[in-house]
Amino acid sequence: MTMKPDPSDPGLTWFKSSYSSGAGGECVEVAARHEAVHVRDSKDTTRMGLTVDGAAWAAFVNFAAR
């Protein structure tokens, strides 16, 4: 996992969970490219995000879905 210095990269298309509009709004946004998946805080999109490779993201989603 690496820190992404600019989460506002105009080349990324960000997706937010439909659950993020709830009372707390605690959620993340995700932007996927073939070389990596970028993750950032949906409440403060100006903060640094995380970048993980596709295999790590797939393992995380598989674990979270259980």
N, C-alpha and C positions, 0 to 999 in steps of 0.2 A: 504494500500500500504506500502511496506517495501523496504528498500534499500538492494540490493544484494551486498555483499562485494566482490565477485569475479565473474565478468561477463565472465571471460575466463574459467569457469568450463568446463573441458573436457567432462563431461557427458551430456552436452547440445548440441543439433543440432540447429544452428541458421539459420533463413531464412530472406532474405532481399527482400523488394519489388522490382518488376521489374522496377518501376518508379524511383528508387534511382540512376540509372545510367545517369540521366539527367544532365543538365548544372550545377545545384547547388549541386546535390548529397545529399540534405538534406533528410535523411530518418532514420528509425530505423530498427533494426533487432529484431526478435522475436524468442524465443525458448519456446515451450510448453511441459509441463509435465502434467500428470493427476492431480497433486496437485497444480500447479501454472503455470502462464505464465510469462516469463522473457523478459524484454524489455531493449535494450541498443542502444546507439548512433552508427550508422554505420560508422561515420567518425572517431570516436575514441573509439574503442572497448576495450581499457584498462581502461576506466572510469567506475565508479560504475553504475550499472543499477538499474532498478526497478523490483519488483516482485509483481504481483497482483494475486488474486484468479481467477479461471475460470469464475465465474459469473460476476465479475467486468470487465474482458476483453470482455466478450460477450456483456455486456451492452455498453461498449465503441465502439466496432465494429458496433453494431446496430445503435448507435447514429451517428457515422462517415459516415455510408453508406447512411444516409438520404439525 
